[in-house]
Amino acid sequence: MTTEILKQFDNETFRNNLIEWYEGEQRDLPWRINQDPYRIWVSEIMLQQTRVETVIPYYLNFMKQFPTLEDLAYAEEEKILKAWEGLGYYSRVRNLQTAVREVAENYGGIVPDTKEEISKLKGVGPYTTGAILSIAYNKPEPAVDGNVMRVLSRVLLIEEDIAKTKTRKLFEDVTYELISKEKPSEFNQGIMELGALICTPKSPGCLLCPVREHCRAYEKGVQKELPIKAKKKKATKKEMAAAVIQTNDGQVVIHRRGEKGLLAKLWEFPNHETMDVNKQKQELEAFLRDEYEMDVVLTEKVQNVEHTFSHLIWNITVYKAELKSGLPKRDDIALVDRNSVESYPFPVSHQKIIEHNLLRG
């Protein structure tokens, strides 16, 4: 199928036009300072499902705290989660730490430069493998993500559902044929840059495109209809209730989530999924009493927070509460000074609770 797709396509001129444009127009991004594979690795993990503009300050702060692979490998997990706080998809940074520790211990701190070795590291999939090998080691490996599939689906008029695994494999095979053997780093980054700046999802800037003359979708006027992607299932909505439990001396109760699952090991305010929105207060009080063995009185409703994940929507009703007795002895519950609560890693939804209830006034 690859041969059929690339039939009568001028591979060489396409790649030359793309690379020439990239070398002249590339953005000045902090991970492009050099070809350090560790820095590139961190940036690629951060950039997964996250905009460049959002990533830049996180990346700069992260590299300041963990400037070397060994610094990250042996850092305290809570410190890493705090540095990642707000980026979401926290399993990314947990997997990253596990993988860099393996590199530190088994590869002498040098990121592997072969597909076989690097793809075995935790959290390193085909895209990250290709990105590190091509950008850091200048090896002609494809790095296919949503940006790349969007660009190539238009340029080559590929009308396959990009949500399917077999379609990603098709794009990898096509990229193997297209990629520059002399400048694979510039080629892969060029396609990514083109997708970010010009060949955008909804309003592609075709008149500015350096490879417009090669684009089959533009020729047919169907560029806005590609890529084809099956619609995601509608996110499930959950009604939640959370309690900001404070003591008379200015301390607040926080809870650490479990070892696995959504937002694992992050701190939060005690909360519970409620079944009846009209009885949220009673349900939350009963949950705190039965689950945490806490004598708590909810005093007033103070806030509503909505947070959307890719598959889930939390609608959190927040209550102020008073702790009437001591805390149970549990590792997942802590009583901390309200002024130091920000030193703990919280998910975005609970950062909003901190901002509204503990930092104002």
HELIX and SHEET records of a PDB file:
HELIX    1   1 THR A    2  ILE A    5  1                                   4    
HELIX    2   2 ASN A   11  GLU A   25  1                                  15    
HELIX    3   3 PRO A   30  ARG A   32  5                                   3    
HELIX    4   4 PRO A   37  LEU A   47  1                                  11    
HELIX    5   5 VAL A   52  GLN A   65  1                                  14    
HELIX    6   6 LEU A   69  ALA A   73  1                                   5    
HELIX    7   7 GLU A   77  TRP A   84  1                                   8    
HELIX    8   8 SER A   91  ASN A  106  1                                  16    
HELIX    9   9 LYS A  115  ILE A  118  1                                   4    
HELIX   10  10 PRO A  126  ILE A  135  1                                  10    
HELIX   11  11 GLY A  146  VAL A  155  1                                  10    
HELIX   12  12 THR A  165  LEU A  178  1                                  14    
HELIX   13  13 PRO A  184  LEU A  197  1                                  14    
HELIX   14  14 CYS A  206  LEU A  208  5                                   3    
HELIX   15  15 ARG A  212  HIS A  214  5                                   3    
HELIX   16  16 ARG A  216  LYS A  220  1                                   5    
HELIX   17  17 GLN A  223  GLU A  225  5                                   3    
HELIX   18  18 VAL A  277  LYS A  279  5                                   3    
HELIX   19  19 GLN A  280  TYR A  292  1                                  13    
HELIX   20  20 VAL A  341  SER A  343  5                                   3    
HELIX   21  21 VAL A  348  ASN A  357  1                                  10    
SHEET    1   A 4 ASN A 271  GLU A 273  0                                        
SHEET    2   A 4 THR A 236  GLN A 246 -1                                        
SHEET    3   A 4 LEU A 312  LEU A 323  1                                        
SHEET    4   A 4 VAL A 296  THR A 308 -1                                        
SHEET    1   B 3 TRP A 267  GLU A 268  0                                        
SHEET    2   B 3 GLN A 251  ARG A 256 -1                                        
SHEET    3   B 3 ILE A 333  ASP A 337 -1                                        
END                                                                             
